[in-house]
Amino acid sequence: MDVSAYLVHAATRQMAESDAIEEQFAEVDALIARAERAADGLPAEPAPEPTAALTEQERREVEEALSLVQGRDRQGRRPGYAA
């Protein structure tokens, strides 16, 4: 098998594997999408009161980390979604 044929075979195999994985997780992806749409309609949680034990810098770092965990980037948008 020459290099060109090998690359075509490898790409075709990879596409088939990717399609199979997407099919396997389609229900999970749909469930996640429904949950995200439902969450977008919920009111935002009020900001917690700053803890006196934290400095202002520590409080900002915690808020930034929580924003990333909750799926928001530094500009307040969800990565992968159009603004």
DSSP file (Angstrom, degrees, kcal/mol; ACC not computed):
  #  RESIDUE AA STRUCTURE BP1 BP2  ACC     N-H-->O    O-->H-N    N-H-->O    O-->H-N    TCO  KAPPA ALPHA  PHI   PSI    X-CA   Y-CA   Z-CA
    1    1 A M              0   0    0      0, 0.0     2,-0.1     0, 0.0     0, 0.0   0.000 360.0 360.0 360.0 129.7    0.0    0.0    0.0
    2    2 A D     >  -     0   0    0      1,-0.1     4,-2.4     4,-0.0     5,-0.2  -0.320 360.0-101.3 -81.6 171.0    1.5    3.3   -1.0
    3    3 A V  H  > S+     0   0    0      1,-0.2     4,-2.6     2,-0.2     5,-0.2   0.889 120.1  52.2 -61.1 -42.8    1.5    6.4    1.4
    4    4 A S  H  > S+     0   0    0      1,-0.2     4,-2.2     2,-0.2    -1,-0.2   0.932 111.5  45.8 -61.1 -47.0   -1.4    8.1   -0.3
    5    5 A A  H  > S+     0   0    0      1,-0.2     4,-2.6     2,-0.2    -1,-0.2   0.890 111.7  53.1 -63.2 -39.8   -3.6    5.0   -0.1
    6    6 A Y  H  X S+     0   0    0     -4,-2.4     4,-2.8     2,-0.2    -2,-0.2   0.924 109.6  47.9 -61.3 -45.3   -2.6    4.5    3.6
    7    7 A L  H  X S+     0   0    0     -4,-2.6     4,-2.5     2,-0.2    -2,-0.2   0.892 112.0  49.2 -64.8 -40.0   -3.6    8.1    4.4
    8    8 A V  H  X S+     0   0    0     -4,-2.2     4,-2.5     2,-0.2    -1,-0.2   0.930 113.0  47.7 -63.6 -44.5   -6.9    7.8    2.7
    9    9 A H  H  X S+     0   0    0     -4,-2.6     4,-2.4     1,-0.2    -2,-0.2   0.925 113.0  48.0 -61.2 -45.6   -7.6    4.5    4.5
   10   10 A A  H  X S+     0   0    0     -4,-2.8     4,-2.4     1,-0.2    -2,-0.2   0.904 113.1  47.7 -63.9 -42.1   -6.6    6.0    7.9
   11   11 A A  H  X S+     0   0    0     -4,-2.5     4,-2.4     2,-0.2    -1,-0.2   0.907 112.2  49.5 -66.0 -41.4   -8.7    9.1    7.4
   12   12 A T  H  X S+     0   0    0     -4,-2.5     4,-2.1     2,-0.2    -2,-0.2   0.912 112.1  48.3 -63.3 -43.0  -11.7    7.0    6.3
   13   13 A R  H  X S+     0   0    0     -4,-2.4     4,-2.4     2,-0.2    -2,-0.2   0.909 111.0  50.6 -63.8 -43.1  -11.3    4.8    9.4
   14   14 A Q  H  X S+     0   0    0     -4,-2.4     4,-2.6     1,-0.2    -2,-0.2   0.902 109.5  50.5 -63.3 -41.2  -11.0    7.8   11.7
   15   15 A M  H  X S+     0   0    0     -4,-2.4     4,-2.5     2,-0.2    -1,-0.2   0.904 110.5  49.8 -63.7 -40.7  -14.2    9.3   10.2
   16   16 A A  H  X S+     0   0    0     -4,-2.1     4,-2.2     2,-0.2    -2,-0.2   0.910 111.9  48.1 -64.6 -41.7  -16.1    6.0   10.8
   17   17 A E  H  X S+     0   0    0     -4,-2.4     4,-2.3     2,-0.2    -2,-0.2   0.911 111.8  49.9 -64.6 -41.9  -14.9    5.8   14.4
   18   18 A S  H  X S+     0   0    0     -4,-2.6     4,-2.6     1,-0.2    -2,-0.2   0.912 110.6  49.7 -63.2 -42.7  -15.9    9.5   15.0
   19   19 A D  H  X S+     0   0    0     -4,-2.5     4,-2.4     1,-0.2    -1,-0.2   0.906 110.7  50.1 -62.4 -41.4  -19.3    8.9   13.5
   20   20 A A  H  X S+     0   0    0     -4,-2.2     4,-2.2     2,-0.2    -2,-0.2   0.894 111.7  47.9 -64.7 -40.2  -19.8    5.8   15.7
   21   21 A I  H  X S+     0   0    0     -4,-2.3     4,-1.9     2,-0.2    -2,-0.2   0.923 111.6  49.7 -66.8 -44.3  -18.7    7.7   18.8
   22   22 A E  H  < S+     0   0    0     -4,-2.6     4,-0.3     1,-0.2    -2,-0.2   0.902 112.2  48.4 -61.1 -40.6  -21.1   10.6   18.0
   23   23 A E  H >< S+     0   0    0     -4,-2.4     3,-0.9     1,-0.2     4,-0.4   0.899 109.5  53.0 -65.3 -40.5  -23.9    8.1   17.5
   24   24 A Q  H 3< S+     0   0    0     -4,-2.2     3,-0.3     1,-0.2    -1,-0.2   0.855 118.1  35.7 -63.6 -35.6  -23.2    6.4   20.7
   25   25 A F  T 3X S+     0   0    0     -4,-1.9     4,-2.8     1,-0.2    -1,-0.2   0.249  84.5 106.5-104.3  11.9  -23.3    9.7   22.7
   26   26 A A  H <> S+     0   0    0     -3,-0.9     4,-2.4    -4,-0.3     5,-0.2   0.896  81.5  49.2 -59.5 -42.0  -26.1   11.4   20.7
   27   27 A E  H  > S+     0   0    0     -4,-0.4     4,-2.3    -3,-0.3    -1,-0.2   0.905 112.2  47.9 -65.1 -40.4  -28.6   10.9   23.5
   28   28 A V  H  > S+     0   0    0      2,-0.2     4,-2.6    -4,-0.2    -2,-0.2   0.921 111.6  50.3 -65.6 -43.4  -26.2   12.3   26.1
   29   29 A D  H  X S+     0   0    0     -4,-2.8     4,-2.4     1,-0.2    -2,-0.2   0.902 111.3  48.8 -60.7 -41.2  -25.4   15.3   23.9
   30   30 A A  H  X S+     0   0    0     -4,-2.4     4,-2.4    -5,-0.2    -1,-0.2   0.900 110.6  50.7 -66.1 -40.7  -29.2   15.9   23.4
   31   31 A L  H  X S+     0   0    0     -4,-2.3     4,-2.4     2,-0.2    -2,-0.2   0.916 111.2  48.2 -62.4 -44.0  -29.8   15.7   27.2
   32   32 A I  H  X S+     0   0    0     -4,-2.6     4,-2.6     2,-0.2    -2,-0.2   0.920 110.7  51.3 -62.6 -43.9  -26.9   18.1   27.9
   33   33 A A  H  X S+     0   0    0     -4,-2.4     4,-2.2     1,-0.2    -2,-0.2   0.908 110.9  48.2 -61.4 -42.2  -28.3   20.5   25.2
   34   34 A R  H  X S+     0   0    0     -4,-2.4     4,-2.4     1,-0.2    -1,-0.2   0.914 112.0  49.5 -64.5 -41.8  -31.8   20.4   26.8
   35   35 A A  H  X S+     0   0    0     -4,-2.4     4,-2.4     1,-0.2    -2,-0.2   0.893 110.6  50.0 -64.2 -39.7  -30.3   21.0   30.3
   36   36 A E  H  X S+     0   0    0     -4,-2.6     4,-1.9     2,-0.2    -1,-0.2   0.905 110.8  49.0 -66.1 -40.6  -28.3   24.0   29.0
   37   37 A R  H  X S+     0   0    0     -4,-2.2     4,-0.9     1,-0.2    -2,-0.2   0.915 112.9  48.0 -63.7 -41.6  -31.4   25.5   27.4
   38   38 A A  H >< S+     0   0    0     -4,-2.4     3,-0.6     1,-0.2     4,-0.4   0.896 110.8  51.1 -65.0 -39.7  -33.4   25.0   30.6
   39   39 A A  H >< S+     0   0    0     -4,-2.4     3,-1.1     1,-0.2    -1,-0.2   0.839 101.6  61.5 -68.0 -32.5  -30.6   26.6   32.7
   40   40 A D  H 3< S+     0   0    0     -4,-1.9    -1,-0.2     1,-0.3    -2,-0.2   0.804 102.5  52.9 -63.3 -27.7  -30.4   29.6   30.4
   41   41 A G  T << S+     0   0    0     -4,-0.9    -1,-0.3    -3,-0.6    -2,-0.2   0.571  90.3  96.2 -84.7  -9.0  -34.0   30.4   31.3
   42   42 A L  S <  S-     0   0    0     -3,-1.1     2,-0.1    -4,-0.4     3,-0.1  -0.492  84.8-102.4 -80.7 150.4  -33.4   30.3   35.1
   43   43 A P        -     0   0    0      0, 0.0    -1,-0.1     0, 0.0     2,-0.1  -0.404  43.8-100.2 -68.5 149.7  -32.7   33.4   37.0
   44   44 A A        -     0   0    0      1,-0.1     3,-0.1    -2,-0.1    -4,-0.0  -0.403  38.4-110.1 -68.4 144.6  -29.1   34.1   37.9
   45   45 A E        -     0   0    0      1,-0.1    -1,-0.1    -2,-0.1     2,-0.0  -0.514  38.3-104.5 -72.2 142.2  -28.1   33.2   41.4
   46   46 A P        -     0   0    0      0, 0.0    -1,-0.1     0, 0.0     0, 0.0  -0.375  42.3 -97.8 -65.6 147.6  -27.4   36.2   43.6
   47   47 A A        -     0   0    0      1,-0.1     2,-0.0    -3,-0.1    -3,-0.0  -0.443  43.1-115.5 -65.9 134.0  -23.7   36.9   44.2
   48   48 A P        -     0   0    0      0, 0.0    -1,-0.1     0, 0.0     3,-0.1  -0.336  34.9 -95.7 -68.8 153.6  -22.7   35.4   47.6
   49   49 A E        -     0   0    0      1,-0.1     2,-0.0    -2,-0.0     0, 0.0  -0.472  47.9-102.7 -66.6 136.4  -21.5   37.8   50.3
   50   50 A P        -     0   0    0      0, 0.0     2,-0.4     0, 0.0    -1,-0.1  -0.352  35.0-119.1 -61.7 139.7  -17.7   38.2   50.3
   51   51 A T    >   -     0   0    0      1,-0.1     3,-1.7     4,-0.1     8,-0.1  -0.650  11.0-137.4 -81.3 133.6  -16.1   36.2   53.1
   52   52 A A  T 3  S+     0   0    0     -2,-0.4    -1,-0.1     1,-0.3     0, 0.0   0.762 100.3  65.4 -63.3 -24.6  -14.2   38.4   55.5
   53   53 A A  T 3  S+     0   0    0      2,-0.0     2,-0.3    -3,-0.0    -1,-0.3   0.651  91.5  78.2 -74.8 -13.5  -11.4   35.8   55.6
   54   54 A L  S <  S-     0   0    0     -3,-1.7     2,-0.1     4,-0.0     0, 0.0  -0.738  77.5-130.6 -98.7 143.3  -10.6   36.4   51.9
   55   55 A T     >  -     0   0    0     -2,-0.3     4,-2.6     1,-0.1     5,-0.2  -0.391  33.7-104.0 -76.8 167.4   -8.6   39.3   50.5
   56   56 A E  H  > S+     0   0    0      1,-0.2     4,-2.2     2,-0.2     5,-0.2   0.907 123.8  50.4 -60.1 -42.1  -10.1   41.2   47.6
   57   57 A Q  H  > S+     0   0    0      2,-0.2     4,-2.2     1,-0.2    -1,-0.2   0.912 111.0  48.4 -62.8 -43.6   -7.6   39.5   45.2
   58   58 A E  H  > S+     0   0    0      1,-0.2     4,-2.4     2,-0.2    -2,-0.2   0.903 110.0  52.3 -63.7 -40.8   -8.5   36.0   46.6
   59   59 A R  H  X S+     0   0    0     -4,-2.6     4,-2.5     1,-0.2    -2,-0.2   0.912 109.8  48.4 -62.2 -42.6  -12.2   36.8   46.2
   60   60 A R  H  X S+     0   0    0     -4,-2.2     4,-2.5     2,-0.2    -1,-0.2   0.904 111.0  51.0 -63.7 -40.9  -11.7   37.8   42.6
   61   61 A E  H  X S+     0   0    0     -4,-2.2     4,-2.4     2,-0.2    -2,-0.2   0.902 111.0  48.1 -63.9 -40.4   -9.7   34.6   41.9
   62   62 A V  H  X S+     0   0    0     -4,-2.4     4,-2.7     2,-0.2    -2,-0.2   0.931 112.0  49.1 -65.2 -45.1  -12.5   32.5   43.5
   63   63 A E  H  X S+     0   0    0     -4,-2.5     4,-2.1     1,-0.2    -2,-0.2   0.898 111.8  49.3 -61.5 -40.3  -15.2   34.2   41.5
   64   64 A E  H  X S+     0   0    0     -4,-2.5     4,-2.1     2,-0.2    -1,-0.2   0.919 111.5  48.8 -65.0 -43.1  -13.2   33.7   38.3
   65   65 A A  H  X S+     0   0    0     -4,-2.4     4,-2.3     1,-0.2    -2,-0.2   0.918 111.5  49.5 -63.2 -43.0  -12.6   30.1   39.0
   66   66 A L  H  X S+     0   0    0     -4,-2.7     4,-2.5     1,-0.2    -1,-0.2   0.885 108.1  54.1 -64.1 -37.7  -16.3   29.5   39.7
   67   67 A S  H  <>S+     0   0    0     -4,-2.1     5,-3.0     2,-0.2    -1,-0.2   0.913 109.9  47.0 -61.6 -42.1  -17.2   31.3   36.5
   68   68 A L  H ><5S+     0   0    0     -4,-2.1     3,-1.1     3,-0.2    -2,-0.2   0.903 112.4  49.7 -66.2 -40.2  -15.0   28.9   34.5
   69   69 A V  H 3<5S+     0   0    0     -4,-2.3    -2,-0.2     1,-0.3    -1,-0.2   0.877 108.4  53.6 -65.0 -37.1  -16.4   25.9   36.4
   70   70 A Q  T 3<5S-     0   0    0     -4,-2.5    -1,-0.3    -5,-0.2    -2,-0.2   0.437 125.7-101.9 -80.5   1.6  -20.0   27.1   35.6
   71   71 A G  T < 5S+     0   0    0     -3,-1.1     2,-0.4     1,-0.3    -3,-0.2   0.692  80.2 124.6  93.0  19.5  -19.1   27.3   31.9
   72   72 A R      < -     0   0    0     -5,-3.0    -1,-0.3     6,-0.2     6,-0.2  -0.892  48.7-140.9-112.0 142.8  -18.6   31.0   31.4
   73   73 A D    >   -     0   0    0      4,-3.7     3,-2.2    -2,-0.4     5,-0.0  -0.279  43.1 -83.5 -89.2-175.3  -15.4   32.6   30.0
   74   74 A R  T 3  S+     0   0    0      1,-0.3    -1,-0.1     2,-0.1    -6,-0.0   0.702 130.6  53.2 -65.8 -19.1  -13.8   35.8   31.2
   75   75 A Q  T 3  S-     0   0    0      2,-0.2    -1,-0.3     0, 0.0     3,-0.1   0.335 121.6-105.3 -95.3   6.2  -16.2   37.9   29.1
   76   76 A G  S <  S+     0   0    0     -3,-2.2     2,-0.3     1,-0.3    -2,-0.1   0.552  82.1 122.7  85.0   7.0  -19.2   36.1   30.6
   77   77 A R        -     0   0    0     -5,-0.0    -4,-3.7     4,-0.0    -1,-0.3  -0.679  67.3-113.8-100.7 156.6  -19.9   34.0   27.5
   78   78 A R    >   -     0   0    0     -2,-0.3     3,-1.7    -6,-0.2    -6,-0.2  -0.791  39.1-113.7 -87.2 123.5  -20.2   30.3   27.2
   79   79 A P  T 3  S+     0   0    0      0, 0.0     3,-0.1     0, 0.0    -1,-0.1  -0.263 100.5  26.7 -56.5 140.1  -17.3   28.9   25.1
   80   80 A G  T 3  S+     0   0    0      1,-0.3     2,-0.4    -3,-0.0    -2,-0.0   0.410 101.4 102.4  88.5  -1.7  -18.5   27.4   21.9
   81   81 A Y  S <  S-     0   0    0     -3,-1.7    -1,-0.3     2,-0.0     2,-0.1  -0.904  76.4-111.6-116.1 143.5  -21.6   29.5   21.7
   82   82 A A              0   0    0     -2,-0.4    -4,-0.1     1,-0.1    -1,-0.0  -0.427 360.0 360.0 -69.5 145.6  -22.2   32.5   19.5
   83   83 A A              0   0    0     -2,-0.1    -1,-0.1    -6,-0.1    -2,-0.0   0.484 360.0 360.0 -73.0 360.0  -22.5   35.8   21.4
